[in-house]
Amino acid sequence: MDSKIVIFICMFGVACASVLAPAPVVAARVDALPQYSYGYDVQDSLTGDYKGHQENRNGDLVTGSYSVVDPDGTRRIVDYSADSLNGFNAVVRREPLVVTAPARVVAPAPLAPAPVFARAPLVAAGPAPLLAPRLPSPYYYY
């Protein structure tokens, strides 16, 4: 009986040692000078969706701008920059939308004079025509 307990304890110790072994630490690769540049532009005349965005990064300095068309008909343009020294700074400006084609003004056609109609003569109301006297109904209701 004692040998069974000793064997059980040894097997338990081996099992715990193999499960609790630390995993090897993999060092994460960190880019010391991250750089990227991207942008997009949407011009959808069917839905009226006009917007764009462009951004550049060189190390800790990020610069960019984006623009959207607001419902009031102006274009909002935001120019921004961010770095570790100054933080995030943005400058917002609004511009009216530029009309690509000049508005065409059409003068209304001159109005023709209204036709003149002769007035119908007024007829004086005469006496009502005489009608046959109404006879009593042959049907009686109780």
Wavefront OBJ file of the C-alpha trace (Angstrom):
o trace
v 0.000 0.000 0.000
v 2.855 2.363 0.863
v 4.510 1.739 -2.472
v 1.319 2.664 -4.311
v 1.210 6.007 -2.493
v 4.868 6.713 -3.282
v 4.357 5.839 -6.974
v 1.239 8.062 -7.093
v 3.111 11.010 -5.573
v 6.004 10.576 -8.023
v 3.663 10.411 -11.014
v 1.793 13.479 -9.723
v 5.059 15.410 -9.385
v 6.139 14.538 -12.931
v 2.747 15.531 -14.312
v 2.798 18.882 -12.526
v 6.350 19.622 -13.608
v 5.565 19.001 -17.255
v 2.382 21.119 -17.213
v 3.830 24.047 -15.313
v 6.941 24.402 -17.411
v 7.230 28.031 -18.571
v 6.682 28.739 -22.237
v 9.589 30.313 -24.070
v 9.304 34.102 -24.339
v 9.214 35.393 -27.904
v 10.416 38.960 -28.247
v 7.977 41.127 -30.230
v 9.509 42.981 -33.129
v 8.973 46.709 -32.758
v 9.556 49.066 -35.650
v 11.733 51.922 -34.412
v 10.723 54.270 -37.262
v 7.207 53.422 -38.508
v 6.330 54.930 -41.887
v 3.173 54.761 -43.944
v 1.052 56.809 -46.302
v -2.531 56.249 -47.443
v -5.523 58.074 -48.817
v -8.930 57.676 -50.434
v -11.416 59.829 -52.310
v -15.160 59.245 -52.818
v -17.061 61.126 -55.565
v -20.596 59.704 -55.828
v -22.884 62.059 -57.732
v -25.829 59.648 -57.469
v -26.036 59.849 -53.668
v -24.201 63.147 -53.219
v -21.487 61.532 -51.095
v -18.225 63.473 -51.517
v -15.400 62.876 -49.037
v -11.699 62.199 -48.920
v -8.870 61.459 -46.510
v -5.079 61.312 -46.732
v -2.529 60.661 -44.006
v 1.276 60.325 -43.786
v 3.407 59.041 -40.912
v 7.136 59.313 -40.461
v 8.210 58.065 -37.028
v 6.247 59.922 -34.367
v 5.003 62.661 -36.719
v 1.566 62.077 -38.272
v 0.078 64.631 -40.693
v -3.071 64.470 -42.759
v -6.343 66.003 -43.790
v -9.888 64.934 -44.546
v -12.880 66.623 -46.108
v -16.627 66.012 -46.061
v -19.620 67.799 -47.557
v -21.941 69.019 -44.824
v -25.739 69.097 -45.224
v -25.703 72.911 -45.415
v -23.806 72.740 -48.732
v -20.321 73.593 -47.525
v -17.186 71.479 -47.607
v -15.514 70.993 -44.215
v -11.755 70.459 -44.465
v -9.735 69.398 -41.419
v -5.925 69.565 -41.537
v -4.260 67.851 -38.579
v -0.885 66.859 -37.198
v 0.156 64.813 -34.187
v 3.492 64.146 -32.529
v 4.821 63.174 -29.111
v 5.826 66.744 -28.237
v 2.778 68.843 -29.237
v 0.018 66.215 -29.178
v -2.893 66.384 -31.632
v -3.599 69.718 -33.386
v -6.348 70.305 -35.928
v -7.363 73.286 -38.055
v -10.937 73.254 -39.382
v -12.013 75.405 -42.316
v -15.209 75.616 -44.317
v -15.512 76.400 -48.007
v -18.586 76.803 -50.191
v -18.973 74.137 -52.842
v -17.733 75.167 -56.270
v -20.350 74.967 -59.000
v -18.814 73.244 -62.013
v -21.231 74.673 -64.607
v -22.686 78.172 -64.508
v -26.333 78.327 -63.609
v -28.455 78.858 -66.680
v -31.036 81.586 -66.251
v -34.015 81.346 -68.550
v -36.242 84.394 -68.934
v -39.946 83.601 -68.807
v -41.854 83.830 -72.062
v -43.979 86.972 -72.411
v -47.563 86.431 -71.443
v -50.179 86.627 -74.190
v -53.169 88.788 -73.385
v -56.140 86.874 -72.110
v -58.922 86.366 -74.673
v -61.963 88.572 -74.260
v -65.326 86.839 -74.276
v -68.676 88.583 -74.672
v -70.837 88.347 -71.637
v -73.994 86.338 -71.881
v -77.114 88.440 -71.310
v -78.752 88.111 -67.945
v -82.124 86.422 -68.132
v -84.737 87.606 -65.726
v -86.390 84.855 -63.768
v -89.931 84.337 -64.923
v -92.798 82.574 -63.197
v -92.407 78.864 -62.631
v -94.227 76.696 -65.174
v -97.516 75.297 -64.070
v -97.501 71.637 -63.284
v -100.364 69.219 -63.176
v -101.896 68.921 -59.742
v -100.698 65.991 -57.745
v -103.199 63.223 -57.348
v -103.524 61.268 -54.143
v -101.748 57.958 -54.101
v -103.922 54.851 -54.528
v -101.867 53.081 -51.868
v -102.776 53.481 -48.277
v -100.412 52.847 -45.419
v -101.536 52.035 -41.940
l 1 2 3 4 5 6 7 8 9 10 11 12 13 14 15 16 17 18 19 20 21 22 23 24 25 26 27 28 29 30 31 32 33 34 35 36 37 38 39 40 41 42 43 44 45 46 47 48 49 50 51 52 53 54 55 56 57 58 59 60 61 62 63 64 65 66 67 68 69 70 71 72 73 74 75 76 77 78 79 80 81 82 83 84 85 86 87 88 89 90 91 92 93 94 95 96 97 98 99 100 101 102 103 104 105 106 107 108 109 110 111 112 113 114 115 116 117 118 119 120 121 122 123 124 125 126 127 128 129 130 131 132 133 134 135 136 137 138 139 140 141 142
